[in-house]
Amino acid sequence: MILNERIPIERLIKEGNKCYPDRIKFCIDRKRQRVSIDEDIHVIMEHELYDDGSDYKDIFGGDILFGNDLSEMKVVWEAHPNVERNRELQLGHGRELTDGIIKDELFDILKKWVY
C-alpha cells in the first residue's frame, strides 16, 4: 500500500504486518518521497510506485526489522530494486544499498511517513 498519511510503526506492526512476524518490507521513491509498505515482496511495492507515476531509477527498497520491542528495531537496505540502482550508481551488483548518503536520505523520507 502506498502511504497517504503518516502512520505509527506500532500500528503497522499490530494491524498491518500481514506477511512476516519480524519485519515490514517497503519501497521508497527517492525523488517523489513516496513510500509503499507492507507487502510480501518488494516487487509488488515497486510496481505500485510505478503505477503511481514513479520512475524505476528512483525506487529503492528495504526492511524494517524488529524484535520483541521497538528498541530492537532497525532498517536494512537490502532489496530487489537496489540491484539495478547499485549498478547504475556503480556500487556493485548486490541487493544491499551501500551508499551512506543515499541511505541517510531514504531513511529521512521513511521517517516522514512512518514514526
N, C-alpha and C positions, 0 to 999 in steps of 0.2 A: 504494500500500500504506500502510496506517495503521501507524505505528511502535508497537511494543510493547516495544522496548528501545532504548537509546541505540546510535547507530551512528556510526562514524568517517566523516568526509567522504571520506577516501581510499578506503574500502571502497565507498561509494556511487558514486564516480567510476569505480572499477575494475570492480565487479561489477554495479552497477545501471546507471544512466545509459544506459538502453536506447533513449532517444528522441532525444537531442541530443548532439552532440560537445562543446559548450561551456557547457552549463547543465543544471541539475536543477530541475525545477518542483516546487512544494509548495503546500499549503494548510494553514492553521492555524486551529483552533477556539480563539479567544481565551479564552473562558470556561472550557472544559474542558481547555485546554492540551494538545490532541491535534494531531498532525501527520500528514498524508497526503503522501506524497512519491513522485517518480519515475514519473509517468505522462506521457503525451504532451500532454494538455491539462488545464487547471485544473478544468474542469467535472467530469471523472471523479473527481478527488480531492475536490471539493466534495460530490459525491453519495456518495462513500464515507463522508465525515464525517456527512452527513445520515442515511445508513443506520445509522450507529453511534450515533445519538442526538443529534447536534449540531443546533443551531438555525441557520437560514440567516443570521440577523443577526450571528452570532458568527464567521463564517468569512471569512478574508482570504487572499490568495494572493500569490505572488511567485516569483522565480527566484534560484537561486544560480548566478552566472556565474563561470567560472574560465578562466584562460589556460593557459599551458604548465606552470605550477606553482601551488601553493596560495597563494603570496604575492600573486598577482594576483586572488584570489577576492574577490567582493563580492556583496551581496544587493540585488536590485532588487525593489521593492514595486509591481509592475505586473502586474495580472491581472484576468480577467473578474469574479471575485467582488467586487473592490474597487469596481466601478462603482456597484452598489447601496449598498454601505456608505458611499461618498463622498456619495451623495445623502442618505442617512439622517442623516449627520453634518453635512450642509450644507457639504461641502468641494468641491463641483463635481460634474461628471459623468464625469470621466475614469477610466481604468484604473489610474492611478498613485495610490497612497496617499500623501498629503502631510502628514498629522498626525504630527509628530515624536514625540509622547508614545506614540501607539498603535504606531508603527513600532518604537520602543525596547522596548515591552512584548512585541511579537510576536517581535522579534529575540532577546530573553531566552528566550522559550519555544522558539524554534528551536534555540538553543544548548544547551538542556537535553536535546534529542533528538539533535542532530547536532553532533559535535565534531571 
